[in-house]
Amino acid sequence: MKLLLFKYLVTASLVVLISEVAKRNDKFGALIASLPLVTCMVLVWLYLEQQSVDKIANHARYTFWYVLPTLPMFLLFPMLMEKMGFWFALAASAIITVSCFIVLAIVAKPFGINLW
C-alpha cells in the first residue's frame, strides 16, 4: 500500500512539475514532457513490484509502437486550436490519434506485430 501511495505521489508530482515549468518556459516544459519519464517510472514500478522480465520488456516494446500514432496529433493540435479553439482541437486530436492507431495496427499486423 505504501508503494502505491508513493507511486501516486511521484507520478502526480511529475505532471504538476511539468505543467508549472511549461507556464514559465514553453520550450523547456515541452522538452520535459517529451521525455519518456512516465514510461521509465512505470518500468521502475514494474521492476520494484517484481514483474517478469517479459512483462517489463513488452511494456517498453508496446510503448514504442503506441507512441507512433500520437505524433501527428502534436503537429495538428496547434493548427486546429488556432482555427477552431481548444476543445475542438483536443477532441479532433483524440479522434486523429485513434484513427492513426487503427491504421498502424492494420499495417503492422502482416509484419507479425499485433497491437490489438
C-alpha positions in Angstrom: 0.0 0.0 0.0 2.9 2.4 0.8 4.4 1.7 -2.7 1.0 2.5 -4.3 0.7 5.8 -2.5 4.4 6.6 -3.3 3.7 5.9 -7.0 0.7 8.2 -7.0 2.7 11.0 -5.3 5.7 10.8 -7.6 3.6 10.5 -10.8 1.3 13.3 -9.8 4.2 15.5 -8.8 5.8 14.9 -12.2 2.7 16.1 -14.0 2.4 19.2 -11.8 6.1 20.0 -12.2 5.9 19.8 -16.0 2.8 22.0 -16.1 4.4 24.5 -13.8 7.6 24.6 -15.9 5.6 24.9 -19.1 3.8 28.0 -17.7 7.2 29.7 -17.4 9.0 28.3 -20.4 7.0 26.5 -23.1 10.1 25.0 -24.8 11.6 23.6 -21.6 8.2 22.3 -20.5 7.6 20.6 -23.8 11.1 19.1 -23.6 10.5 17.6 -20.2 7.0 16.4 -21.3 8.5 14.7 -24.3 11.0 12.7 -22.3 9.8 9.2 -21.6 9.8 9.9 -17.9 6.4 8.3 -17.2 7.4 5.2 -19.1 10.7 5.0 -17.2 8.8 5.4 -14.0 6.4 2.6 -15.0 9.3 0.4 -15.8 10.8 1.1 -12.4 7.4 0.4 -10.7 7.1 -2.9 -12.6 10.6 -3.9 -11.6 10.1 -3.0 -8.0 6.9 -5.0 -8.0 8.9 -8.0 -9.2 7.1 -8.3 -12.5 8.6 -10.7 -15.1 11.3 -9.6 -17.5 9.0 -10.4 -20.3 6.2 -8.1 -18.9 8.7 -5.2 -18.5 10.2 -5.7 -21.9 6.7 -6.0 -23.5 5.7 -2.7 -21.8 8.7 -0.9 -23.4 8.2 -2.6 -26.8 4.5 -1.7 -27.0 5.1 1.8 -25.7 7.3 2.4 -28.8 4.5 1.3 -31.2 1.8 3.2 -29.3 3.8 6.4 -29.4 3.9 6.5 -33.2 0.2 7.2 -33.8 0.3 10.1 -31.3 2.9 12.0 -33.2 0.6 13.5 -35.9 -1.5 15.0 -33.0 1.3 17.2 -31.9 1.6 18.7 -35.3 -2.1 19.1 -35.9 -3.3 20.3 -32.5 -1.7 23.8 -32.6 -3.1 24.4 -36.1 -6.6 23.2 -35.1 -6.5 25.1 -31.9 -5.7 28.4 -33.6 -8.6 27.9 -36.1 -11.3 26.1 -34.1 -10.5 26.6 -30.4 -9.0 24.4 -27.6 -11.8 21.9 -27.0 -12.5 21.2 -30.7 -8.7 20.7 -31.3 -8.4 18.4 -28.3 -11.4 16.2 -29.4 -10.2 16.2 -33.0 -6.7 15.3 -31.9 -8.1 12.3 -29.9 -10.0 11.2 -33.0 -6.9 11.6 -35.2 -4.8 9.6 -32.7 -7.3 6.7 -32.5 -7.6 6.7 -36.3 -3.8 6.6 -36.7 -3.6 3.8 -34.1 -6.1 1.7 -36.1 -4.2 2.3 -39.3 -0.9 1.4 -37.6 -2.4 -1.8 -36.1 -3.7 -2.8 -39.6 -0.4 -2.1 -41.3 1.8 -3.7 -38.6 -0.2 -6.9 -38.4 1.2 -8.6 -41.6 4.7 -8.0 -40.1 3.8 -10.0 -37.0 3.2 -7.0 -34.8 -0.1 -7.4 -33.0 -1.2 -4.2 -31.4 -4.8 -5.1 -30.6 
